[in-house]
Amino acid sequence: MNDIDKLIAKYENELREMTVMDDYDGGTANQLRKVIDDLRELHTTKFSKDWYEKECMEKYGRHWTTEKGGRK
């Protein structure tokens, strides 16, 4: 499970356990739904983190993360 999957699961669980009592809570729940949808879309696009890391590995080699200022 990657970071995006973990965030999706976290926000889905938060939404499932939320008790909507008024408009404020309803707005918060709606924003959580939008975040979940955006994360799902990001996870399926070619610009996701996995795609970016794969491209960097192919372009710069095994040690791209430390040599090119990427993730360490």
N, C-alpha and C positions, 0 to 999 in steps of 0.2 A: 504494500500500500504506500503510495507516494504522498507528498505533502498536500497536494490538491485533493486527493481522496480523503485524507484525514480532515481537512477543513470542511469538505462537503458533509461528511458524517457528523462532525461537530455541530454545524449549523442546522442540519436536519434534526438532530436530537434536541437541540435548543428550541427549534420551532415546534417539535412534537410535544415537548413538555411545557410550552408556554400557555398560560391562561389569559385569554383575551377578555378584558373587562370593560374597556372603553376605546375611544377612537385612537388614543395614544398607543395603546397596546396593539391595536389593529394596524396602525402605521408601522410599528416596529416589526410585526409579523410579515407585513408586505415587503419591507426592506430585506428581511432575512430571505424571503422567497426569491427576490431579485438577485441577491448575492449568490444564492445556491445556483440559480440559472446561469449567472455569469461564470461561476467556477466550472460548471459542467461544460459550457461552451468553450471556455479556455482550455479545458482538459482535452477537448476533441479537435482543437485547431492545430495547424502545423507550427504555430508560434508558441506552443506550450514549452514548459521548462525542459522536458525530456528531448524535444526536438532541438532546442537551442544547444543543449549540452552535447547531443550527438553531432551536430554541425561543427561545434568547436573542437571536438575530439578528432573529427575527420580532417579539419583544416590545420590544427596546431599540434596534434599528437597527444600522447598520453598525459603529459604534464602541463596541459594548457591552463589548468586552474591556478597554478602558482606563478607560471611564467608570464601570463598575459593579464594578470590582475583580476582574474575571475574568482570563483569560489575556492576557498581553501579547505 
